[in-house]
Amino acid sequence: MRFNLSVIGNIIGILLMINGMLMLTAIPFALYHSEESWKGILISSLINLIIGFFLYYRTKNTKNKDLKRRDGYLIVTSSWVFMCLFGMLPYIFTNQIPNVSNAFFETVSGYTTTGATILDDVEALDYSILYWRSLTQWIGGMGIIVLAVAILPFLGIGGMQLFVAEAPVFSLDKLQPRIKETAQRLWLIYISFTILLFFIFWAEGMNLFEAVNHAMTTFATGGFSTKNASIGYFESPLIQYTVILFMFISATNFTLTYFALKLDFGKLYRNEEFRIYFSFIIVLTLMVFGTLILIDSTYPEATFRDSLFNIVSIVTTTGFTTADFTGWTEFITILFFILMFFGASAGSTSGGIKIVRHVVLLKNSYIEIKKQLHQSGVFTLKFNNRKVPNEVVSNILAFTMLYVVIFSFGSIIMSLMGIDFMTAIGSVAATLGNVGPGIGEVGPSSTYNSIPEAGKWFLSLLMFIGRLELFTFLMIITPIFWRSN
């Protein structure tokens, strides 16, 4: 085999050690609130640190540090799997989520920033476990592999293969040509906005613990909350509008966010995906608001706020809720279900298919129509005033078709487990798109606890596949990937 297993083991070892150290940050919450869970968290941390150090120590002196593209894909996938397997230990050893299927589902939902939960009563968890649960989303929001990219220079390894595997559509516009500086700037933006959001939430009335948790899960577009009623618990228009703003920012291409921070707002206006993203949210919000206001015009501002909040939450694949949109109208329920297939901007923390792919598909379809009318004509598909290569169009077509196929077969598999049709398609769409709340029995006011154990494992797999952009995960299960030549 042509895989550099030493380097792969080295990187996974480092990530597990980072995972273990981050677990330790939950212990002060346990001690402050006199929770016995500190013991389980400590044991979990030590397991991560010991196994991580063992992998690192056994591979640290490897001389061959060359990474091929296949190594990158294997590192990305195996990193997510290992982080989730070892990241669920605090749930199990603290006995907060003793069932392995439930613990794994909750952990995968965290790291993939899906936000789906099996917890019927989130508020029953210890503070330390609530914090760890939120932290998994914050870690996953930027991508575990970006951590590896940031430390690869210390190993003497170039990381471009990893970055392409983790974010294949992000390379449309790089912050800097060197991957190390790119990763550092991404993390600087990510950390800075998280800290800023913490102080804003605190100033708006959240206590320190609530502000910390919701700052992490908001900017990660994760959607985990410390409250059963999600953001709706706070009953604060100010907090809700703040969450709307930062969900929108975090689902914007980080390249554009970087230029906006440099006051280069022209980049935003000239970016085709951003213009469509912004307009899309406005139009959808007005559609939902118009539908609801015709039914009840008593509180127009609250109706508009709920419309905007839930549209932004689903489009950005965050998954926070202020109301159960499945209880509004059939039209709105269908609309929100369709939105689960869209996603927001490429190069952001959001999941889903992404707007750029939808735009390219529509433009390609329009060109095909024009070709039928003008068969001798020559047409060029452009995005952001740049020609889109045919191989990129082919990749997007294949991706979208594969997405539909996985959704279709996934829905059939869930139905075969005895799950009703609406819940089956809702759970598959919400997990594959890393959205969180679905429709049916897994809607915004429900949880995934009623799903059979086999279904939870299958939906966990879909969360992995969706987070890894389909090809990254599916590539490693094909025989050709493992051939020597």
ABEGO torsion letter per residue (X at the ends): XABBAAAAAAAAAAAAAAAAAAAAAAAAAAAAAGBAAAAAAAAAAAAAAAAAAAAAAAAAABABABBBAAAAAAAAAAAAAAAAAAAAAAAAAAGABABAAAAAAAAAAAAAGAGBBABABAAABBAAAAAAAAAAAAAAAAEAAAAAAAAAAAAGBBAAAAAAAABAAAAABBABABAAAAAAAAAAAAAAAAAAAAAAAAAAGBBAAAAAAAAAAAAAGAGBBABAAEAAAAGBAAAAAAAAAAAAAAABBAAAAAAAAAGBAAAAAABAAAAAAAAAAAAAAAAAAAAAAAABAABAAAAAAAAAAAAAAAAAGAGBBABBAAABBAAAAAAAAAAAAAEBBBGBABBEAEAAAAAAAAAAAAAAAAAAABAABBBBBBBGGBBBBAAAAAAAAAAAAAAAAAAAAAAAAAAAAGBBAAAAAAAAAAAAAGAGBBBEAABAABBAAABBAAAAAAAAAAAAAAAAGGAAAAAAABAAAABAX
